[in-house]
Amino acid sequence: MAGLSDTFEEMYKEHYKMLRRASENIIGDSDAAHDVVQEVFVKIWNRRGEIDGIINQKAYLYKSVVNSSITYLETQRANTSITDLKLESSGTAESDIMLKELQSRVQEALNALPPKCRAIFVLSRNEGLKNREIAEVLNLSIKTVENQMGIALKKLKEDLKPYLRGDYLPLIVSLLLTFTYSINF
């Protein structure tokens, strides 16, 4: 049984960081993401006799964490804020207020998306997965993924339309660049 325990420990060490990052990108809460990943590993440990039967551990774990993160969102409807953005402020009180208002509005728009729609958006924009890869991970058709991405983009555009004007444009460009590459919402 020591061999099985070693295999499990190796699997945990090899995949934990990637799984936690993926979950955190979907959920928006590092502690909750840690809990989700831990729960997935507990479930696997409880079925540890089946570890050798998993052909592609990384894909299996990734899909399990994404599904568990979606389930978490569906039950919790996490209400987080974008506080980790590192945007350059012009230093004026007015621009700081505008930035905070915009950050809040973007977060509200993201939270308003249905959990699966939000997960698809995050997997595409944050994790850099292609529609085909998202479809495989979530066991959906590519057409469903494309439709959900369209819905997400349309809703975000509608919700953020008042901020797509001159005063906010430099902030929204900076926010979207930050979001695309590093935000954990």
N, C-alpha and C positions, 0 to 999 in steps of 0.2 A: 504493500500500500504506500510505502515511502515514495516509490516512483511516480505514482499518481499525484501525490501531494506536491512533488517537485515540478511536475508538468503544469499543475494548476498555478503554482507560484510563478513559474516562468511566463505563463500566459498573462498573468496579472501584471507582472513587471513590464512586459513588452508592450502591452496595449493600454494600460491605465491612463496615461497622460493624454493620448489621442482620444480616447473615449470620453474622458472628463471634459476636454475642450469641446468636443462635438455636442455633448449634452448641455454644457454651459452656454454655447452659442444658441441653442434652441430654447432653453429655459430662461436664461438671463440671470441666474443665481448660482454662484460657485458652490455654496454649501449644498443646495438642492441637487446640483449636478453630481457632486461627490456622492450624495446619498443614492441617487439613481444608479450610478455606476456600481456602487457597493451592492445594491440590491440585485443587480444583474449578476454580479459575481457570486453572491450568496445562492441565487437560484441555480447557477451552474455548479456550485459546490455541492448543493443538495442532490444534483444529478451527475455527480462527478464520474460515475461509471460510464457515462456517455461521452466524455471528453475525447477519447480516441476516435469516436465516430464522427467528429466534426471535421469535415474536409478542409474548409477554409475558415480557420478560427477568427481571423481579422474581420472578414465579412460577416460572419455569424455574430460576433460581439458588437460590431458597429450597428447592424440591423437591430439587435436586441436593445441597445442603448437608445437609438433613435426612437424606436417604438415605445420604450419606457418613458422617454422624455415627452413624447406626444401625450401619452397617458397622463403623465404628471401635469402637463399644461391643461388638459381637458378637465382634470379634477381640481386644480388649484387656480387656474387663470392668473398666473403670476403677475403681480403688479410691481414691476421694478422700474428703476429710472436709469437714465444714461448719465452716470456720474464719472465714468472712467475715460471720457473723451479728453484727448489732449489737443485741443484746438488753440491756435494762437488768438489771443484777444487783443484788440487794439488798445485796451487799457481804459477805454471810456466806460462810464457807468451805463450809458445807453446801449453800447454794443454788448456789454455783459448781460444786460437784461434781455436783449433780443436773442442772444445765444441760449440763455436758460429757457426762454419761452419756446424757442425752436426745438431744443433738445426734448423738452417736455412734450411738445406736440408730436414729434417723431415717435417718441416712445408710446404715446397714446395710440397713434396710428398703428404701430406694430402690435400692441396689445389687443387692438380691436380685431385683428385678423383671426379667423378661425384657427385653432391649434394646428391642424394638418397643413393648412395653407401657409401659416407662419413657418412651420418646420421645413416645408418645401422651399420657401423663400430663403431661409437661413442656410439650408444645405447648398443652395445654388450660389448665393452671394457671399456667404461667410466661409463655407467649406470648399467652395470652388467646384462642386460636383456638376457634371453635365446632366441634362434631363434623363438620359438613359440610365446613368448611375443612380440617380434619385429614384427612378422607377424601380430599379432592382432592389435597392435598399428598403423601400417602403412597400414593395410588392404591389405596385400600381402600374397602369399602362402609361406609356410615354405621353399619350394624348391627355390623360388626367393630369400629369405633372405640368404639361404645357398650359392647360386650362387654369390650373391653380396658380401658376406663376402669373398668368395674365390677370387673374382676379386680384392677386396681391398687388401687382404694379398699378392696376387701375384704382384700387381702394387707397393705396398710399398717395397716388397722384391727386385723387379727389380730396383726401383729408389734408394734404399739404399745399393745396392750390393757393390759399391766401398768402403763403410764404414764398411763393415762386415769383415774387416781384423784386424790384430793384434793391430796396433796403436789406432784404434778407438773402439775396442771391449769393454774395460772397460767403456768408455763413453756411448756407445750405450746400454749396459746392464743397466747402471744407468738411462739413458734417458727413456728406455722402462719401467723400474720399476716405475719411476716417472709418466710416461704417463698412465700406467695401473691404477694407484691408485688415482692420483690427478690432472692431467693436465686438464686445461680448454682451449681447442684450439678453 
